[in-house]
Amino acid sequence: MANMQPTKTPIKEQDPKIRARNFEEVCCGYTPEEAVNEAKRCLNCKNKPCVSGCPVGVRIPEFISKVSEGDFEGAYRIITTTNGLPAVCGRVCPQESQCEGKCVRGIKGEPVGIGRLERFVADYMMNKTTAPEKIAPNGIKVAIIGSGPSGLTCASDLAKLGYSVTVFEAFHTAGGVLMYGIPEFRLPKATVMHEIDNLKALGVEIKTDMVIGKILSIDEIMDMGYKAVFVGTGAGLPNFMEIEGEGLVGVFSANEYLTRINLMKAYLDEYDTPVKRYRSVAVVGGGNVAMDAARCAMRLGADNVYVIYRRSEAEMPARREEIHHAKEEGIEFVYLTNPIEILGDDSGAVRAIRCQRMSLGEPGKDGRRSVSPIEGSEYDIDIDCCIMAIGTSPNPLIRSTTSGLEVNKRGCLIVDEGMLTTKQGVYAGGDAVTGAATVILAMGAGKTAAKSIDEYLRGEGK
């Protein structure tokens, strides 16, 4: 018994039957006592394998050591030397495949709850921190296009180096996918706005309702005296299956559906945002966006919500935690199934989705198993709404209005290892470069770009 590992501190959650009909946060977080106990499980490994799994290089053992001592402010100071959005990352990062996936504790048991400790520290300090100290300005202006995770991270790192940073955001609210894509029950919007307020306190100016490529071009921005530009416009162009019936009333892209609910607050009765409460909803896809859309549909009152995915659960890219929560909330998963047509009624509205069963083949070059249809296996599911969550691509507006910017066949901006595009002085990162990916990977790209921009403007880089 003496060799048993300390037990991982459990996380409290809303009861599934209650949370399935409200947008309040699912996970309740640690108490100070629970955080200290969990932090004491950390072995403080000499080689720090957990840090190697973090795209922004959070000094994980150092901040956890401070938590174990009850020095939460000290832990916060350590985290924020490399991460400007700790309350966000603690909630939405895929820790199980990153930092926690490298944790030595996880070899024979449960890894240390790194993400939840980060969230605890950020939340604990949210009402206790004073405004960050502004750095003496160096007089050099840098423009950031897009206020999502990559743009906010790049802006934060550059502001801390003394640059005069202006963020241009197309929407009326800053935050990008953190505001329009991730639901309140996973990431409260007040938390996002607090992180953005910290950025403004550093001296960063945020200009909303600025659609770059329409109101201003990148060339015009540079003519205004900005010495470098970072493009962090994300991947907001939704993909569709191009099957019959996608033009019917009741078919949405996940982007539109989630934007109406999250950014435009359609889930609150006091807002006039139009969004219909559907009876039976099919969500096509297997990623985190599909989980978000399905769980939102359930919360808006649907009797039945189906997640239709053409592979098995083992191949689903969504986080295990999100799949687990969706199942608890009553969402039905339909595996090894692919839609082939959306059927409409006489008024042009969705009435059913026609599916075909699939069989799994061998893994391809990318490691994912191939799928093939089973002849004669077609069947219909009765629905009145279909949400397509099968990925997104970068919006072509920036590349189509900026000479010298090259893209790959998927429409993603081409960059070098320092995030420099094919246009001098213009850098890019996040989903605009990779296609739809995770918040933390976008943040890592923003950090890399900030470092490269600083070297370039000091005459040390390209």
N, C-alpha and C positions, 0 to 999 in steps of 0.2 A: 504493500500500500504506500510505502514511503516514496516510491518512484513515480507515483501518479502525477500527472500534470495538474496545475491549478485549473479549476473549471472556468471556462470562458463566461464572462458576465452576460447574462441574457438581456435582450433589449425588449422593452415594453412596447406593445402596439395596441392600437384601437381594435376592438372586437370586429371581426370581418363582417358580421351581419349589420353592424352600425356603420362602419366606414364605407361599405359598398354603396351607400346612398348619400354620402357627404364628401366634401372636398377638403376636409381637415387633414392635417398631416398624419400619415399612417404610423410611422415610427416616432416614439415619444422621447427618445434620447436617454443618455445616462444622467443620473444624479451625480453630484460631486463625489459621494462615497463610492458609487459604482465605477466612476471613471478612475479613481485612484486604485481600486482593486484590480481593474482590468489592466491598467498601466503597469502594475507590479508583475504581471505575467511576462512582460518583455524581458528577454535574456540579454539585451544590449550587446548583440553579437559584434565581435571585433571587425568582421568584414562588411557589416551592414548590408546584407543582401536585399532587404526591403527597399532601401534607397535606390538600388539599381532598377527596381520595378516601377519607380515613380517618374513619369515624363517631365515633371517640373523640379525634381530633385529635392523634395522636402526632406529636411534633416530629421528623419523619423525617430531614431532611437533617442536623439537629444531632446526632442519635444516631449516624448513619452516619459523620459526620465524626470522632466520637470513636473509632469502631471502626477507621477507616482509620489512626488514630494509635496503635492498640493499647491505647487507654484503655477497656477493656471495662466497668470499674466506672462510669466517667463516662457511658458510653452507657446503662447500666442506670438510673442516676439520672435521666437525661433521659426515658427511656421511661416510667418509673413515676410521673412527675409527672402523666401523663394516663391511663395504662393500668395497672390493677391486676392484669391477667392476661396478662402478655407471653408466657409460655411456652405458654399456651393459644392466644393469637391467632397466634403465629408458626407454629402447626401447622394450625389449622383455618379461618382466615379466607380468604375468596375474594379473595386479593390481586390476582389477574389482572383482576378487574372493579372493583377499588377503587384502592388506592394504586399498585400496579404498572401498572394500566390507565392511570394519568395520567402515568407516568414518561416523560420526554422521550427517554430512551435507547430506549424501546420503539417510537418512531416509525419508525426505520430498522433496528431490530435487537431485541435482547433487553433488557427492562427490568432494572433493578437488582433483585436478589433481596431485596427489602425484608423480606418475611415470614421468609425463612430467616435473615436477619441478626438480626431481632428474636428469633427462636427461639434462635440461637446465644448472644446476649448473656444471655438469661434462663437458659439451661442452664448457661452458664459461671459465672454468679453464684449458681447454686442452692446450692452447697455453700460459698460464700464470703461470702454476705451475713449480716450480723447482723440481729437482730430490729429491725423499724422502730420508731422512737421514738414513744411514745404522746403524743398531744396532750393538753394540759390540758383536762379535761372541763368542759363548760359547763352540765352539770346537766339537759339537755333530752333526753328519751327519744324515740327513733324506732323503730318496728317495721318490719321487712322480712318479707314473706311470700313464701317461696320462695328457695332458695339457688342458683338457676341463674345464668347470666351477667348478667342485668339486676339481680337482687337483690344479687349479690356486688359488682357495680360500684357500685351505689347505696350499699351499706353501707360500702364502702371510702372513697368520697368524703365521706360524712357523718362517718365516724370521724375522718378527717383534719381535719375542721372542728370537732372537739371534742364531737360528739353521742354520747350513750350509745345504741349501736345493738344491737338484739336481732334475730336472724334466726330465723324460725320455719320449719322444714323438715318436710314430711310424711314423707319417707323416713327410714330409719335412718342414712343417710350424706348429708352435705352435698355439693353440687355440681350438682344438677339434671341437665339433659341432658348436661352434661360427664361425668357419672358413669354415667348409665343409658343414654344414647343413642349416644355416640361410642365406637367400639371401641378396645381397647388398642393395636392396631397403628397407629392414627391419633393417639391421644392417651393416653399412659400415665397410669394413675390416680394413680401416685405424683407425677406432675407436677401434677395437679389438686390433690391434697392438700397439696402444698408451697405452692401459691398460697393455699389456704384457711388454712393455718397462718400465713402472713404476715398475713392478715386478722385472725385471732384475736390476733396479736401487737399489732395496733393497738388492741385492747380490745373488738373485736366479740364478742358472745356469740352462739353458735349453739345453738339448741334443736331437736333432731331428734325424730322421731316425733310431730310436732305438726301434725295435720290441721286447719287453720283452716277453720271452717265446721262442724266436728264437735266438737272439743275446746274451742275458743274461737271466738267470732264476732269480726268486726272491731270491732263496737260494744263488746264486752267488753274487747278489747285497749285501746281508747281510754279506757275506764273505769279501766283499770289505770295510767293516767298517761302513756301514750304520746301525744305531741302531734301526731304525723303517722304515717301508715301508707303503705308502698309495697307494691303488689301485683305480684309478679313470678312468678306461678304457672305461666307457660308455657302450652303447648297440648298437653296430654297425653291428650286424648280422641281415639282413632283413628277415622278414616273408613273405611267399607267401600263396596263397589260396589253392594251390595244385589242381587246376582245369586244364582241358585239354587246351593246347595251351600256357602255360606259358613259354615254351621254344622257341617260335617263335621270329623271328627278329623284334625288335620294342617293346619288353616287358622289362621294367626296374624295379628294385627296386627304391624307392624314394631315398635311400641312394646313389646308383650309380649315378642316374640322377643329384641329387643336388651336389654331390661331383665334378662331371665333370664341372658343371656350376660355383660353388662357389670357391672351393679350386683351381681348375685348370683353372678358368677364361675363360670358353668356351664362355661366353657371349660377350667377347671382340674379335673383328675381328683380332687383332694382335697376338692372341694366337692360337697355332696349335692344341689345344685340340679337339679331334673328338667328335662332337655331331651334330646329324642330326636335321634339322629344319623340324618338322613334320606338316602335314596339319590339322589333326584332332586327338586330344589327349583325352584319358579317364584317369582320376586319381581316383583310388579306395581307399576310406577312408574318414574320416571326422575330422581328427585332424589338428593341425597346420602344420604338415609336408605335409599333402595333400594340404593345402592352398598354401604353399610355392612352391610345385611342379607344381600345376596348374597355379599359377601366373607367374612362370618362363617359362612354356611352352607358355603362351600367349605372353610374352615378346620376346620369340625367334621366333615369327612370325606365330604361329598356327592360322588358321581361326576359329576353334571351339575347345573349351576346356570344357570337362564335368567332374564334380565331382560326382562320383557315391557313394551313401551312403545308407546303408540298413535300417537305421532308419529315423526319421523325423529331421527337422532342430533343433527342441527343444532338441534333444538328442546329437547333434553334440558336440564333446569335444573341437573343435577349439575355439579360442577367438572370441567373437562377432565382434571385430574390424577387424579381418582378414577376416571373412566371408563377412562383409560389404564391405571391400575394393575389395575382389574378385568379388563380384556382380557388383560393380561399373565399374570394368575393363572388364566386358563382359563375365565372366565365367558362364556357365550354371550349375545349381545344379539339380541333378537327385536323388530325395529322394525315400525312401521306395523301393529300387531297389538293387538287388544283382547279381553280375556277376556269371554265371555258366559255361561259356566256352569262350575262345578267339579263333576266327576263322582266319585261314590263307589263303593266296593265293597260287598259284602254285609254287611260288619261296620261300615259307616258311616265308613270312613276314605277319605281322598283317594286316587284312582287315576289321575286325569288332569284336565287343564284344557282346556276347549273354547274356541277362539279364533276370531276373525274378522279377516280382513285389512282394513286401512283405507287410504283415499286422502287425501292432503293437499289442502286447499282454500286459499282466499285468507286473508291475515291479517285478524283481527277488530279491534275497537276497542282491545283490549289488546295488539295487535301479534303475538299468537300465531296461527299458522295453524290454521284449522278442520280437522276430520277428519270423514270420512263412511265408513260401512261399505260394503264391496264385497259385493254379493249373491252368495250361493252359494260364498263363499270360506272357509267354516268348516272347521276341522281341529282335531285333538286332539294335545296333548303329554302324554306319559306322565310323571307325577310322583307323589310320595307326600307332598308338602308344598307349601303355597302361603302366601306371606307378602305381605300387603297393605301397600304403602308408598305410599299415594295421598294423604297429608296428614293433618293432625290439626286439632282445634278446641280452644278453651279448655274446661277442665272447668267445668261449670255450678255447682259447689258454692259458690264464693265469691259469685257474683251472686245465687244463690237464697237465701242466708242473710244478705244485707246489703241493708237498705232504702236506697234512694236511688242505687244503682249502676245506671246505664243501659248497655245493650249494643246493638250493631248486629245486623243480621239474621244475621250469622255467629256471634253469641255472643261477640264480642270487646268488651272494655270500651271505652267511649267516653271519650276524653281530649282536652284542649286542647293547644296547642303546648308548654305546660310540663309535660305529663303529668298534669295534675290531672283526676281523674274528675269525675263529676257529684255526688259526695259531698264535702263540705267536709273538708279535711285528709287525704283519701285520694288517693294518686297511683298510677299503674300504668304499666308499660312492658314491652317484650319481646313474646313470642309471645302473652301474654294480651291484648294490644292489637292486634297486627298479624296474628295467626295465625302458623303455622309460618314462620319466617324464619331468618336467620343469627345465629350467636353474636355477631358484632361489632355488628350492628344492635341486638340486645338490650342489649349493653353501652352503646351510644350512648344508648339510651333511659334506662338507669339513671343515666348521667351527667347527662342533662337533668333528670331527676326530682330528683336530689340537689341540683342548683342551685336548682330551684324550691322544694323543701322548705326549704332554708336561707333563701331570700328570704321565704318564708311565715312561718317561725318567728321571723325577725328583724323581722317586721312590714312587709316591703317588697313582698310579693306577696299573691296570693289565698289 
